Amino acid sequence: MKSTRVFAIQERSGAGRALISTKTLASQELVLGEKPAFISPHLSLFTSSPYKNICPSCYGIHNEDPRSVCANCTDDERLQQFFDLGLTPLQASICQAVVTLAELRKRRSKKVDTLMTRDVQDDELSIKICQALVPICAQSNIKMVHIRDALGVLATNGVKVQRSSQFLPCVALYSNFSMANHSCLSNCNYMYDPDTFEIELRTKTVVPKNRELTITYLHPMMTTQERREATQTKWGFTCMCNRCCDATELGTFAGSIWCQLCGVGVMSALSPRCPDSTWCCGSCRFEMPSSAVNQLLKALAEGNISEQTNDVGDLKDTIFKLEETLWRSSQFLHWNHAMILNLEYRLMHHLAALDKIPQRTQTQTNSAPNVDAKLPRPFWERRLQIGLHLLEVVGQVDRGKTKWRGMVLQDVVISTMELAKRDVQNGSISKEVFKAKVNKSIQYTHEAVICLNNERMSVPSLFNERMSFIKLENEEVHNTEEEQCFLCGKQNKTGSDDVPLQQCASCQKI
């Protein structure tokens, strides 16, 4: 991943050091490729972890002796001092990583010396790690101030990475990438190679010369209030981007509710920068305190369901409950509200999973399921409706070629072609209209490929606890490597490996 340097590191007022473009960058252009300067097990595992036996060298999960290393790794004698303190192998590995980083920072190693830190004295997790390292500090040249500095660097600059489910979640530090600041309207995406943790930063849109290159730490389907709480709690800053300073969230009303008095007006915060701002209706000017709005949102959030299933009966029941929750929430929330979008995103995944589960016809009882039984038309219309709504709203607050956009585009293509295929077969549309839909779907497909062209890499989502992505055995509906004809649904043996959802030989004759 070699690249010509297209950025500079400069001081920016209110943002500290930042990455600045030195020329106009095209969409999807590589900004930098960088190997990690330092790797540590994720600090959150210090107090609570499901992993008992791990390799202290490669951080692999195994079932051997708790203190043993993998066959290809070597013992690190320095761990013994942490074992003597009564720490578990995982806690010992975390403490050793923190001490090592503190030593590097003390020696002013070029790889980590430029990284910013922050005060972690009030952080409960950092306090527990510091308490465990008190004996180490008493016996070495590393003092507690160095330990806190290292913990602050990890908290400020750490990127969550993981090789696979057979390895621990880790935190990686990068010398240049860490200079990329957050913006809720970011112009870059990043991804890492799970084998080497080498990171790539690419533009999402065209970026003019001398423009700051930013990433987002959060998912776009979060309200201003949720994003503010996350950035203040986890990173100690308040985002002042255009979206956060606009009560309407760039005209999407992604954080607005319906007026509780007139029922037709839209209520938004009068001062979006202030968490305690009064909310006001744009039509009747009715006002509500932020505490009442928060109470309403909390009640709606607690009513959301989180069932996951692979059984077709339970899956249909979950879809029904999601639709019911959507209807109930839409009585209070603007139809573009982030909570509505989240529910629709989950519903879209469940509908996609239902499409892949064999259906039984009404005449079948105990016989084998009829895999050719078709889902009813409203199923496909609803799936298409959700996809188009997500593209319209989220696309305004997260512009450019993103992973979520590629996944939604694939759902739109599949639904569009299923409906078009049925319509042309029953004569509802002409072949000319059908071909026009095919051409539009091909355009969407190519765009989806661009969005997902780095699907071989993991696309981390920093601290995305709020998002509940549905993971089913049938999630290959979103796998870009699946060679499937988007017209008939059969496996495509003649299509290109580079472009998913190709037409098979039979459908190409239409």
Secondary structure, DSSP 8 states (H G I E B T S, - for coil): ------EEEEEETTTEEEEEESS-B-TT-EEEEE--SEEEE-GGGGT--S--SB-TTT-BB-SS-TT---TT----GGGHHHHTTT--HHHHHHHHHHHHHHHHHHTT-HHHHT------TT-HHHHHHHHHTHHHHHHSS--HHHHHHHHHHHHHH-EEE-S-TTB--EEEE-TTGGG-EE-TT-SEEEEE-TTT--EEEEESS-B-TT-EEEE-SS-SSS-HHHHHHHHHHHTS----STTTT-TTTTTT-TT-EE-TTTSSSEEEESSTT-TT--EEETTT--EE-HHHHHHHHHHHHHT--------HHHHHHHHHHHHHHHHHHHTTB-TT-HHHHHHHHHHHHHHHHHHHS-B--TT-SSS--BTT----HHHHHHHHHHHHHHHHHHHHHS-SS-HHHHHHHHHHHHHHHHHHHHHHHTTSS-HHHHHHHHHHHHHHHHHHHHHTTTTTSB---TT-TT------TTGGGG-TT--B-TTT--B-SSS-SSSSS---TTGGG-
